[in-house]
Amino acid sequence: MAFSTFPPHSEILDIGGSAMHESIKQRLHDSLYNEPADGKPHVLPDELLYDDAGLAIWADIIFTKEFYQTADEIVLFEMNSNEIAQHIPINSIMTDLGAGDLRKVERLLAVLERRGDKTDYLALDISKTSLETNLAELAPKHENVTCGGLWGDFGAGNNWVAGLDPSRPRVLLSLGSVLFNNETSKAIADLKHWVMLLRPQDLILAGMDGHSIKANKDKVWAAYHAHPDLFNQFWSNGFEHANRLLGGDILNLDDWEVNADLDEQEHRHRWFFTAKRDICLSGPGFATEKTLPKGTVVEWFDAHKQNADDVRAMCAEVGLEAFKIWKAPGSEMTQYLLRPVKGRESSPNDTDSAITDMQ
């Protein structure tokens, strides 16, 4: 049986990245054309923000002083990578979901490198340029840890993991706030797609920002509002990406009022955009013309904050348990080491993910 192909050390494997623009375009079209249920706002795909230019802006944002998540997570790995590495099985295949900047994971990989065991590290990302830039820095530091890139979205990454040699342990990395960064029911649904691929020996190392919106309002707000110029660049670039996909000058930052709030009920910081005028959706990207009337609200890029109880509850829903937890000092940035609950029913076929619609 043929298993998933690995890229050579420092190189990148296209697992669907070159064709990804079509799926993003369809989701963008659906988000604008389809009326949300129950009076909810339209929601634009986050992938619009993370093209090559957007990721460069995002890298500037996450390394500002106020964006505590990145600095705190780096400290967490500096202090705890030796202990975390003790739980990584020998000969593991580590897949970093939505890898982005690799400076955080380098702390852990450095420990594995010194250990001298063969390990494969694969960074999954939707930006080929980001993968090239980060691997050019990371790969030369490693001989025992083979470092490569997977260019594609989560659905493609899930299918790639599903096709791995079942004799080798799998470790999924979800650094920053990836797997749990969503409304609870959606986060659980997405998490299930990955849990289906786990055998008893497999692990997930998942980060999550556990700061309480109510208790840490000023700190959370500052993370997203201390540098408005950077965020305006981020939004403007995202709209430009959308226009390239739609084939016209349709969405422009100047036509939208940018707003944000702290949603205590949903444990999130929320960005939303209100149309200042009627927005006409027409051109080669649209089969029929439609108008988004003045006052239309569009959500884009929310950031959820889930504490340990929240994370444990979501894990329980999908048959996972958190058996080790690390926190950054003076912070609620947390890493959870997760494993399948003993006795959990596994997927009927460990090499078949049955994923058709995962984004």
C-alpha positions as CSV (number, residue, x, y, z in Angstrom):
1,M,0.0,0.0,0.0
2,A,1.3,3.5,-0.9
3,F,1.6,5.9,2.0
4,S,1.6,9.7,2.0
5,T,4.7,11.2,0.2
6,F,7.2,13.3,2.3
7,P,9.0,16.3,0.9
8,P,12.8,16.2,1.1
9,H,14.5,18.0,3.9
10,S,13.9,21.8,3.6
11,E,11.5,21.4,0.6
12,I,7.8,21.8,0.2
13,L,5.2,19.4,-1.1
14,D,2.2,20.8,-2.9
15,I,-0.8,18.9,-1.4
16,G,-3.4,21.2,-3.0
17,G,-2.0,24.7,-2.3
18,S,-1.7,25.6,-6.0
19,A,-5.4,24.9,-6.6
20,M,-6.6,26.4,-3.3
21,H,-7.8,29.7,-4.7
22,E,-10.8,28.1,-6.3
23,S,-12.1,26.8,-3.0
24,I,-11.5,30.1,-1.2
25,K,-13.2,31.9,-4.1
26,Q,-16.3,29.7,-3.7
27,R,-16.4,30.2,0.0
28,L,-16.1,34.0,-0.5
29,H,-18.9,33.9,-3.1
30,D,-21.1,31.9,-0.8
31,S,-20.4,34.2,2.2
32,L,-21.5,37.2,0.2
33,Y,-24.4,35.8,-1.7
34,N,-26.1,33.5,0.8
35,E,-28.1,35.1,3.5
36,P,-27.1,33.9,7.0
37,A,-29.6,32.1,9.1
38,D,-31.3,33.7,12.2
39,G,-30.2,37.2,11.3
40,K,-26.6,36.5,11.9
41,P,-23.9,38.6,10.0
42,H,-22.1,37.4,6.9
43,V,-18.7,35.9,7.7
44,L,-15.8,36.3,5.3
45,P,-13.2,33.5,5.0
46,D,-10.1,34.1,7.2
47,E,-8.0,32.6,4.4
48,L,-8.4,36.0,2.5
49,L,-6.2,37.6,5.2
50,Y,-3.4,35.0,5.0
51,D,-2.0,35.3,1.5
52,D,1.7,36.0,1.2
53,A,1.4,39.8,1.9
54,G,-1.1,39.2,4.7
55,L,1.1,36.8,6.5
56,A,4.0,39.3,6.4
57,I,1.7,41.9,8.0
58,W,0.5,39.3,10.5
59,A,4.0,38.5,11.5
60,D,4.6,42.2,12.3
61,I,1.4,42.2,14.4
62,I,2.1,39.1,16.5
63,F,5.6,40.4,17.5
64,T,4.3,43.7,18.8
65,K,4.7,44.2,22.6
66,E,1.0,44.2,23.2
67,F,0.3,40.9,21.3
68,Y,1.1,38.9,24.4
69,Q,0.1,35.5,22.9
70,T,3.3,35.1,20.8
71,A,5.8,36.3,23.5
72,D,4.1,34.2,26.2
73,E,4.0,31.1,24.1
74,I,7.7,31.4,23.2
75,V,8.5,31.7,27.0
76,L,6.4,28.7,27.6
77,F,8.4,26.6,25.1
78,E,11.7,28.0,26.4
79,M,10.8,26.8,29.9
80,N,9.1,23.5,29.1
81,S,10.4,22.1,25.8
82,N,12.6,19.6,27.6
83,E,9.6,18.1,29.4
84,I,7.3,18.3,26.4
85,A,9.9,16.4,24.3
86,Q,9.9,13.5,26.8
87,H,6.4,12.8,25.7
88,I,7.1,12.8,21.9
89,P,7.5,9.2,20.8
90,I,10.6,8.1,19.0
91,N,10.3,8.1,15.2
92,S,7.2,10.4,15.3
93,I,5.7,12.3,12.4
94,M,4.9,15.8,13.7
95,T,2.4,17.8,11.6
96,D,2.1,21.5,12.5
97,L,-1.4,22.7,11.6
98,G,-1.4,26.2,10.3
99,A,2.3,26.6,11.1
100,G,2.9,30.2,10.3
101,D,6.0,31.6,12.0
102,L,8.2,28.7,13.1
103,R,10.2,30.5,15.8
104,K,8.0,29.1,18.5
105,V,8.2,25.4,17.5
106,E,12.0,25.7,17.0
107,R,12.5,25.5,20.8
108,L,10.9,22.1,20.9
109,L,12.6,20.9,17.7
110,A,16.0,21.9,19.1
111,V,15.4,19.5,22.0
112,L,14.4,16.7,19.7
113,E,17.5,17.4,17.5
114,R,19.8,17.1,20.6
115,R,18.1,13.9,21.5
116,G,19.3,12.4,18.2
117,D,16.2,10.5,17.4
118,K,14.8,10.4,13.9
119,T,11.7,12.7,13.7
120,D,9.8,14.1,10.8
121,Y,8.4,17.7,11.2
122,L,6.0,18.9,8.6
123,A,4.7,22.5,8.6
124,L,1.2,22.8,7.0
125,D,0.4,26.2,5.7
126,I,-1.7,27.9,3.0
127,S,1.2,30.2,2.0
128,K,4.0,28.7,0.0
129,T,6.1,31.9,0.5
130,S,5.8,31.7,4.3
131,L,6.8,28.0,4.2
132,E,9.9,28.8,2.0
133,T,11.0,31.7,4.3
134,N,10.5,29.8,7.5
135,L,12.1,26.5,6.3
136,A,15.1,28.4,5.0
137,E,15.8,29.5,8.6
138,L,14.8,26.3,10.3
139,A,16.0,23.4,8.2
140,P,19.8,24.2,8.3
141,K,19.7,23.8,12.1
142,H,18.6,20.2,11.9
143,E,20.1,16.8,10.8
144,N,18.1,14.4,13.0
145,V,14.8,16.2,12.6
146,T,13.8,16.2,8.9
147,C,11.9,19.5,8.3
148,G,9.6,20.0,5.3
149,G,6.5,21.9,4.3
150,L,3.0,20.9,3.2
151,W,1.4,23.5,1.0
152,G,-2.4,23.3,1.4
153,D,-5.4,23.8,3.6
154,F,-6.6,21.8,6.6
155,G,-8.7,19.5,4.5
156,A,-5.7,18.6,2.4
157,G,-3.5,18.3,5.5
158,N,-6.1,15.9,7.1
159,N,-6.0,13.7,4.0
160,W,-2.2,13.7,4.0
161,V,-2.1,12.7,7.7
162,A,-4.7,10.0,7.1
163,G,-2.4,8.4,4.5
164,L,0.7,8.1,6.7
165,D,2.4,4.8,7.5
166,P,0.3,3.5,10.5
167,S,3.4,2.0,12.1
168,R,4.8,5.4,13.0
169,P,3.4,7.6,15.8
170,R,1.6,10.7,14.8
171,V,1.8,14.0,16.7
172,L,-0.4,16.9,15.7
173,L,0.8,20.4,16.7
174,S,-1.8,23.2,17.0
175,L,0.3,26.1,18.3
176,G,-1.0,29.5,18.9
177,S,-4.7,29.1,19.1
178,V,-5.8,27.0,16.1
179,L,-8.0,24.0,16.9
180,F,-10.0,25.5,19.7
181,N,-10.3,29.0,18.2
182,N,-13.9,28.9,17.2
183,E,-17.5,28.8,18.4
184,T,-17.7,25.7,20.6
185,S,-19.9,23.5,18.3
186,K,-17.8,24.4,15.3
187,A,-14.5,23.8,17.1
188,I,-15.8,20.4,18.3
189,A,-16.9,19.5,14.7
190,D,-13.5,20.4,13.3
191,L,-11.6,18.7,16.1
192,K,-13.5,15.4,15.3
193,H,-11.9,15.4,11.9
194,W,-8.5,15.2,13.4
195,V,-9.4,12.8,16.3
196,M,-10.6,10.3,13.7
197,L,-6.9,9.9,12.6
198,L,-5.5,9.1,16.0
199,R,-4.5,5.7,17.4
200,P,-3.9,5.1,21.1
201,Q,-0.2,6.0,20.8
202,D,-0.8,9.3,19.0
203,L,-0.9,12.8,20.5
204,I,-2.1,16.4,19.9
205,L,-0.1,19.3,21.4
206,A,-2.6,22.2,21.3
207,G,-2.1,25.8,22.4
208,M,-4.9,28.0,23.6
209,D,-5.3,31.5,25.0
210,G,-7.2,31.1,28.2
211,H,-7.5,34.8,29.2
212,S,-11.0,35.7,30.5
213,I,-12.6,38.4,28.4
214,K,-14.3,39.7,31.6
215,A,-11.3,39.7,33.8
216,N,-8.7,40.7,31.2
217,K,-10.5,43.3,29.1
218,D,-7.7,45.8,28.8
219,K,-5.1,43.2,28.0
220,V,-7.1,41.4,25.4
221,W,-8.3,44.7,23.8
222,A,-4.7,46.1,23.6
223,A,-3.5,43.0,21.7
224,Y,-5.8,43.9,18.8
225,H,-6.0,47.7,19.0
226,A,-2.6,49.1,20.1
227,H,-1.4,49.2,16.4
228,P,-4.4,50.2,14.3
229,D,-2.2,51.0,11.3
230,L,-1.0,47.4,11.1
231,F,-4.5,46.0,11.3
232,N,-5.8,48.5,8.6
233,Q,-3.0,47.1,6.3
234,F,-4.2,43.6,7.2
235,W,-7.8,44.4,6.3
236,S,-6.9,46.3,3.2
237,N,-4.8,43.5,1.9
238,G,-7.5,41.0,2.6
239,F,-10.0,43.0,0.6
240,E,-7.5,43.2,-2.3
241,H,-7.1,39.4,-2.2
242,A,-10.9,39.1,-2.3
243,N,-11.1,41.5,-5.3
244,R,-8.5,39.4,-7.2
245,L,-10.6,36.3,-6.7
246,L,-13.8,38.1,-7.7
247,G,-12.3,39.8,-10.8
248,G,-13.2,43.4,-9.9
249,D,-12.9,46.3,-7.6
250,I,-15.8,45.3,-5.4
251,L,-14.7,45.3,-1.7
252,N,-12.7,48.3,-0.4
253,L,-11.8,49.1,3.1
254,D,-12.9,52.8,2.7
255,D,-16.5,51.5,2.1
256,W,-16.7,49.8,5.5
257,E,-16.7,51.1,9.1
258,V,-14.4,48.9,11.1
259,N,-15.7,47.9,14.5
260,A,-14.8,45.5,17.3
261,D,-16.2,44.3,20.6
262,L,-15.5,41.9,23.4
263,D,-18.1,39.2,23.5
264,E,-18.2,37.7,27.0
265,Q,-20.9,35.1,26.1
266,E,-18.8,33.6,23.3
267,H,-15.5,34.3,25.0
268,R,-14.1,36.1,22.0
269,H,-12.7,39.4,20.6
270,R,-14.8,40.1,17.4
271,W,-14.1,42.3,14.4
272,F,-17.0,43.3,12.3
273,F,-17.4,45.6,9.3
274,T,-20.5,47.7,8.6
275,A,-21.2,48.9,5.0
276,K,-21.2,52.7,4.7
277,R,-23.0,52.5,1.3
278,D,-24.7,49.9,-0.9
279,I,-22.1,47.4,-2.2
280,C,-22.9,46.1,-5.7
281,L,-21.7,42.5,-6.3
282,S,-21.3,42.2,-10.0
283,G,-18.7,41.3,-12.5
284,P,-17.1,38.1,-13.8
285,G,-17.0,36.5,-10.4
286,F,-20.8,36.7,-10.0
287,A,-23.4,34.8,-12.0
288,T,-26.1,37.3,-11.0
289,E,-25.9,40.8,-9.6
290,K,-26.7,41.4,-5.9
291,T,-26.5,44.4,-3.6
292,L,-25.4,44.4,0.0
293,P,-27.4,47.3,1.4
294,K,-25.9,50.1,3.5
295,G,-25.7,48.9,7.1
296,T,-24.9,45.2,6.2
297,V,-22.6,43.7,8.8
298,V,-19.8,41.3,7.9
299,E,-17.7,39.5,10.6
300,W,-14.1,38.7,9.9
301,F,-11.4,37.3,12.1
302,D,-12.7,36.7,15.6
303,A,-10.4,35.4,18.3
304,H,-11.8,33.0,21.0
305,K,-10.4,32.6,24.5
306,Q,-11.0,29.2,26.1
307,N,-9.9,28.3,29.6
308,A,-8.8,24.9,30.8
309,D,-12.4,23.9,31.7
310,D,-13.6,24.9,28.3
311,V,-10.8,23.0,26.6
312,R,-11.4,19.9,28.7
313,A,-15.1,20.0,27.9
314,M,-14.5,20.1,24.2
315,C,-12.0,17.3,24.4
316,A,-14.4,15.1,26.3
317,E,-16.9,15.6,23.4
318,V,-14.5,14.0,21.0
319,G,-12.8,11.3,23.1
320,L,-9.6,13.2,24.1
321,E,-8.1,13.8,27.5
322,A,-5.6,16.4,28.5
323,F,-2.9,14.6,30.5
324,K,-0.3,17.3,30.7
325,I,-0.8,21.1,30.8
326,W,1.8,23.9,30.7
327,K,1.2,27.6,31.3
328,A,3.4,30.6,30.6
329,P,4.3,32.4,33.8
330,G,1.9,35.3,34.7
331,S,-0.2,34.4,31.7
332,E,-3.1,32.2,30.6
333,M,-1.4,31.1,27.4
334,T,-1.5,27.3,27.8
335,Q,-0.3,24.2,26.0
336,Y,-2.3,21.0,26.4
337,L,-0.9,17.6,25.6
338,L,-3.9,15.5,24.5
339,R,-4.3,11.7,23.9
340,P,-7.3,9.5,22.9
341,V,-9.3,8.3,25.9
342,K,-8.7,4.6,26.5
343,G,-11.4,2.5,25.1
344,R,-12.4,5.2,22.6
345,E,-13.7,3.7,19.3
346,S,-11.2,4.4,16.6
347,S,-12.0,5.1,13.0
348,P,-12.9,2.0,11.0
349,N,-9.9,2.7,8.8
350,D,-7.0,4.5,10.2
351,T,-5.8,5.6,6.8
352,D,-9.2,6.9,5.6
353,S,-10.2,10.3,6.9
354,A,-13.5,10.6,5.1
355,I,-13.0,14.3,4.9
356,T,-14.9,16.1,2.1
357,D,-15.7,19.5,3.4
358,M,-13.2,20.5,6.0
359,Q,-11.6,23.9,5.6
